[in-house]
Amino acid sequence: MFEKVGIVGAGQMGNGIAQVVAGKNIQVVLADVSSEALEKALATISKSCDRLIKKEKISNADKESLLSKISCSTDMKDLADCDFVVEAATENVDLKLKIFSSLDKICKKEAILCSNTSSISITKIAASTGRPEQVCGMHFMNPVPLMKLVEGIKGLQTSSEVFAKTKSFAEHLGKVFVEANDMPGFVVNRILMPMINEAIYTLHEGIGSVEDIDAAMKLGTNQPMGPLTLADFIGLDTCLAIMEVLHEGLGDTKYRPCPLLVKYVEAGWLGRKSGRGFYNYES
């Protein structure tokens, strides 16, 4: 298995991936342009470990060992000797293409480069590098330490050997690996995001209140949380970005983002991370 894994992006997904990988006794280099984001990531991982200690799933010694495996950097050049790199940056195609172009120049030639993108074409991302056969999608679910699924996406150029190694790595991390074709949204978000978008339309058209829409879906379809609560948890900017990828990539009006979703993002009401979304978290 890989001895050293790089992770680009110390946000919600990146720190969760770092925790899971380090928990398997693998060295992790967590890179982000923001030193503040890196400090916050380590604090988040520490708190996550504390919750696991409280549940008696790990020990204090396990936590110390895990944290010792994670080093942080604001310079992507520190990923140069990593065997495997996972990009977990913002869901923005131009940003991801720029990151992969840089990783291609920085990382050793045998390194596998993966994206945690939830909707963007792996084929397009791979084409921004000089090693497209060594690029694939590895889409973790949020929160990473708790969710069992990883979607594996093979780009048009991805080699079968690289994809098999990625699957083996995901399974080594204790995840269930499902293969999805490289189409907008893959499997999970092709189904989930239109449902969330329709819930927002239901609110936009005055069919139900935020609370009633969520209660109806929780109690009527046995979902653990309502779609508007889930949207706030994911981030409304991320939901909008995925809907835009679906709408542009598939050209079907059924994927048109709800105007209310657009307005919330314009207002900076992004959900939990901003303190306000469909619910108010500031109190």
C-alpha positions in Angstrom: 0.0 0.0 0.0 1.0 3.6 -0.4 3.6 5.0 2.2 2.9 8.7 1.7 -0.3 10.3 0.6 -0.8 14.0 -0.3 -4.1 15.8 0.1 -4.8 19.2 -1.6 -7.3 21.3 0.3 -7.8 21.3 4.1 -11.5 22.0 4.1 -14.4 19.8 5.2 -13.5 17.0 2.8 -9.7 17.3 2.9 -9.4 17.1 6.7 -11.8 14.1 6.8 -9.7 12.3 4.1 -6.5 13.1 6.0 -8.0 11.7 9.2 -9.0 8.4 7.6 -5.7 7.9 5.8 -3.6 8.8 8.9 -5.8 6.4 10.9 -4.4 3.6 8.7 -0.8 4.5 9.8 0.0 6.2 6.5 2.0 9.4 6.4 -0.1 12.3 5.1 0.9 15.7 3.7 -2.1 18.1 3.9 -1.6 21.1 1.7 -3.6 24.3 1.5 -2.9 27.9 0.4 -4.2 29.0 3.8 -2.3 28.4 7.0 -5.4 29.3 8.9 -7.3 26.5 7.1 -4.6 24.0 8.0 -4.8 25.0 11.7 -8.6 24.7 11.6 -8.3 21.3 9.9 -6.0 19.9 12.6 -8.4 21.2 15.3 -11.3 19.5 13.5 -9.4 16.2 13.2 -8.5 16.4 16.9 -12.2 17.0 17.9 -13.3 14.2 15.7 -10.8 11.9 17.4 -12.1 13.0 20.8 -15.6 12.0 19.8 -14.3 8.5 18.7 -12.5 8.2 22.1 -15.7 9.1 23.9 -17.4 6.3 22.0 -14.5 4.0 22.9 -13.7 3.3 19.2 -10.1 4.6 19.5 -7.7 5.3 22.4 -5.8 8.5 23.4 -2.7 6.8 22.1 -4.4 6.1 18.7 -5.3 9.8 18.5 -1.7 10.9 19.2 -0.4 8.4 16.6 -2.9 9.6 14.0 -2.1 13.3 14.5 1.7 12.5 14.3 1.2 11.1 10.9 -0.2 14.4 9.5 2.1 17.2 8.4 0.8 20.5 7.0 2.1 22.7 4.2 1.2 25.8 2.3 3.5 24.8 -0.5 2.4 22.1 -2.9 6.0 21.3 -3.7 6.0 19.4 -0.4 3.8 16.7 -2.2 6.8 15.9 -4.5 7.5 12.5 -2.9 4.0 11.4 -2.3 2.9 8.1 -3.9 -0.8 9.0 -4.1 -2.4 12.5 -4.1 -6.1 13.3 -3.6 -7.3 16.8 -4.6 -10.2 18.0 -2.4 -10.4 21.7 -3.3 -13.5 23.8 -4.1 -15.8 22.4 -6.8 -14.5 24.8 -9.4 -13.3 23.3 -12.8 -10.7 26.0 -13.5 -9.2 25.7 -10.0 -9.0 21.9 -10.3 -7.4 22.1 -13.8 -4.8 24.5 -12.4 -4.1 22.2 -9.4 -3.7 19.1 -11.5 -1.4 20.9 -14.0 0.8 21.9 -11.0 0.7 18.5 -9.4 1.8 16.9 -12.7 5.0 19.0 -12.6 5.6 18.6 -8.9 4.8 14.9 -8.2 7.1 12.0 -9.0 6.3 10.4 -12.3 4.8 7.2 -10.8 2.4 9.0 -8.5 -1.3 8.5 -8.9 -3.4 11.7 -8.9 -7.0 11.5 -7.8 -9.8 14.1 -7.6 -12.5 14.1 -4.9 -14.7 16.1 -7.3 -18.4 15.3 -6.9 -19.4 16.1 -10.5 -16.6 17.5 -12.8 -15.3 15.4 -15.7 -12.3 13.2 -14.7 -11.5 13.0 -18.4 -11.1 16.8 -18.6 -9.1 16.9 -15.4 -6.8 14.2 -16.6 -6.2 16.0 -19.9 -4.7 18.9 -18.0 -1.7 16.7 -17.0 1.0 14.8 -18.9 0.0 11.6 -17.2 -3.7 11.2 -17.9 -3.6 7.4 -17.6 -2.6 8.0 -13.9 -5.5 10.2 -13.0 -8.9 9.1 -11.7 -11.8 10.1 -9.5 -12.1 9.1 -5.9 -15.2 10.8 -4.5 -15.5 10.4 -0.7 -18.8 11.1 1.0 -19.2 13.7 3.8 -18.4 13.3 6.7 -15.5 11.1 5.5 -14.7 9.4 8.8 -18.3 8.1 9.1 -19.5 7.5 5.6 -18.6 4.2 4.0 -18.9 5.0 0.3 -16.2 6.0 -2.2 -17.3 6.5 -5.8 -14.5 5.5 -8.2 -14.5 7.2 -11.6 -12.4 6.2 -14.5 -11.6 8.9 -17.0 -11.4 8.0 -20.7 -7.6 7.8 -20.4 -7.3 6.1 -16.9 -5.4 2.8 -17.0 -7.0 -0.3 -15.5 -4.0 -0.8 -13.3 -4.3 2.7 -11.8 -8.0 2.2 -11.2 -7.5 -1.1 -9.6 -4.8 0.4 -7.2 -7.3 3.2 -6.3 -10.0 0.7 -5.6 -7.6 -1.4 -3.4 -6.6 1.8 -1.5 -10.2 2.8 -0.9 -10.9 -0.7 0.5 -7.8 -0.5 2.6 -9.3 2.6 4.2 -12.4 0.6 5.1 -14.6 2.1 2.4 -17.0 0.4 -0.1 -15.9 1.3 -3.6 -18.5 1.6 -6.3 -17.6 2.4 -10.0 -19.4 5.2 -11.8 -19.0 6.2 -15.4 -17.5 9.6 -16.1 -20.7 11.5 -16.7 -21.9 14.7 -14.9 -22.7 14.1 -11.3 -21.6 10.4 -11.5 -24.1 8.2 -9.5 -24.7 9.9 -6.1 -25.1 13.5 -7.2 -26.9 12.7 -10.4 -29.7 11.4 -8.1 -29.2 13.5 -4.9 -28.7 17.0 -6.3 -31.9 17.1 -8.5 -33.8 15.9 -5.4 -32.4 18.8 -3.3 -33.0 21.2 -6.2 -36.6 20.1 -6.4 -37.0 20.6 -2.6 -35.7 24.2 -3.1 -38.3 24.7 -5.9 -40.9 23.4 -3.5 -40.0 26.1 -1.1 -39.6 28.7 -3.9 -43.1 28.0 -5.2 -44.6 28.2 -1.7 -45.7 24.6 -1.5 -44.3 24.1 1.9 -42.1 25.8 4.6 -38.5 24.8 5.2 -39.4 22.8 8.3 -42.4 21.1 6.7 -40.5 20.1 3.5 -37.8 18.5 5.6 -40.2 16.8 8.0 -42.2 15.4 5.1 -39.1 13.9 3.4 -37.7 12.6 6.7 -40.9 11.0 7.9 -42.4 10.1 4.5 -39.3 8.6 2.9 -37.3 7.6 6.0 -34.3 9.8 5.2 -32.0 10.6 8.1 -32.2 14.4 7.4 -34.4 16.5 5.2 -33.1 17.8 1.9 -32.8 21.4 2.9 -30.9 20.5 6.1 -28.7 18.3 3.9 -28.2 21.2 1.5 -27.0 23.4 4.3 -24.7 20.7 5.5 -23.1 20.2 2.1 -23.0 23.9 1.3 -25.4 25.8 -1.0 -22.5 27.0 -3.1 -21.4 23.4 -3.7 -25.0 22.4 -4.5 -25.2 25.2 -7.0 -21.9 24.3 -8.6 -23.0 20.7 -9.1 -26.4 21.7 -10.5 -24.6 24.0 -13.0 -22.3 21.1 -14.0 -25.4 18.8 -14.5 -27.3 21.5 -16.4 -24.4 22.4 -18.7 -23.1 18.9 -19.2 -26.4 17.3 -19.9 -28.3 20.2 -21.5 -31.6 19.3 -20.0 -33.9 21.9 -18.4 -34.8 19.5 -15.6 -31.3 20.3 -14.1 -31.8 24.0 -14.1 -30.7 25.4 -10.7 -33.6 26.8 -8.7 -33.5 30.7 -8.8 -33.9 30.7 -5.0 -30.7 28.6 -4.7 -28.8 31.1 -6.9 -30.1 34.0 -4.8 -29.0 32.4 -1.5 -25.5 31.8 -2.8 -25.4 35.4 -4.1 -26.4 36.6 -0.6 -23.6 34.5 0.9 -26.1 32.3 2.7 -24.2 29.1 2.1 -25.5 26.9 5.0 -23.7 25.8 8.1 -20.3 27.1 7.1 -21.5 30.6 6.7 -23.9 30.6 9.7 -27.0 30.9 7.5 -28.7 28.9 4.8 -32.2 27.6 4.8 -31.7 27.6 8.6 -30.0 30.1 10.8 -27.0 28.6 12.6 -25.6 31.9 14.1 -27.3 31.4 17.4 
